[in-house]
Amino acid sequence: MFSLGSSHRFYLHQGHCDMRKSFDGLCGLVNSGMQRNPTSGEVFVFLNRSRTHIKLLHWESGGFVLYYKRLESGTFSAPNNELGTELQWSDLVLMVEGIQVMKSVRKKRYSLS
């Protein structure tokens, strides 16, 4: 099934990526640039220089899946964390949907027990 969710680990590639690259080229970037294994089941996120294209590379049982989105206007904005580090599912969803959070405050949750 073609699906991604919060149970996956997501990694944003440092720098920009040539969007002409396909499975083999992106696997090479994962191996050499990110020092990770592309068949690990993790999801690798790539942006082009102008941040108008995004690709997600994911290994599922049986082969690679490549998700690709091109914006007609506007740009993808990367989350505030450093490139090359792990992304949270919520950060990825916000980035793909084009939502930019200007300020957020996370409140503590208290249990009643």
C-alpha positions in Angstrom: 0.0 0.0 0.0 1.3 3.5 -0.8 1.1 5.3 2.5 3.3 7.2 4.9 2.5 8.0 8.5 3.8 9.1 11.8 5.4 5.7 12.4 8.0 6.3 9.8 11.3 8.3 10.3 11.9 11.2 8.0 15.2 12.8 7.0 15.7 16.0 5.1 18.7 16.0 2.7 21.2 18.8 3.4 21.3 21.3 0.6 19.5 21.2 -2.8 19.0 18.2 -5.0 18.8 17.9 -8.8 15.2 16.8 -9.4 16.2 14.9 -12.5 17.6 12.2 -10.2 15.4 9.1 -9.8 15.7 6.0 -7.6 19.4 5.2 -8.2 20.6 8.8 -8.0 18.7 9.5 -4.8 19.9 6.3 -3.3 23.4 7.5 -4.0 22.8 10.7 -2.2 21.4 8.8 0.8 24.4 6.5 0.9 27.1 9.1 0.3 25.7 12.4 1.5 23.5 11.3 4.5 25.4 8.1 5.5 22.2 6.2 5.8 20.8 3.0 4.2 18.1 3.7 1.6 16.5 0.3 2.1 16.1 0.8 5.9 12.4 1.8 5.6 13.1 5.4 6.5 11.8 8.2 4.3 14.3 10.7 2.7 13.1 14.1 1.7 14.8 16.2 -1.1 14.2 19.8 -2.2 15.4 21.5 -5.3 17.4 24.8 -5.2 14.4 27.0 -5.7 12.3 24.9 -3.3 9.5 24.4 -5.8 9.9 20.6 -6.1 10.0 18.0 -3.4 10.7 14.3 -3.6 10.3 11.6 -0.9 12.1 8.3 -1.3 10.8 5.3 0.7 11.6 1.6 0.7 8.6 -0.6 1.0 8.6 -4.4 0.8 9.4 -5.2 -2.8 10.8 -2.0 -3.9 11.2 1.8 -3.8 8.4 4.3 -3.8 9.0 7.9 -5.0 6.6 10.7 -4.1 7.0 13.9 -6.1 5.2 17.2 -5.8 5.8 20.3 -7.9 4.3 23.7 -6.9 2.8 25.9 -9.5 3.4 29.0 -7.3 5.1 29.6 -4.0 7.9 27.6 -2.4 8.3 24.8 0.2 9.6 26.1 3.5 11.8 23.8 5.4 11.3 23.5 9.2 13.5 25.4 11.5 15.6 22.4 12.5 18.9 21.9 10.8 19.0 20.2 7.4 20.1 16.6 7.4 18.4 15.9 10.7 15.3 13.9 11.4 12.0 15.6 10.7 8.8 15.1 12.7 5.7 13.8 10.8 3.9 17.0 11.7 6.7 19.2 10.3 6.7 17.2 7.0 2.9 17.5 6.7 3.1 21.3 7.3 5.9 21.6 4.7 4.1 19.6 2.0 0.8 21.4 2.6 2.5 24.8 2.5 1.7 25.9 6.0 4.4 28.0 7.8 4.2 28.2 11.5 5.4 31.6 12.7 5.3 30.9 16.4 4.2 27.9 18.4 4.1 27.1 22.1 3.9 23.5 23.2 2.1 23.2 26.6 2.8 20.5 29.0 0.2 17.8 29.4 -0.7 16.7 32.9 -2.3 13.4 33.7 -5.0 13.2 36.4 -3.5 10.2 38.1 
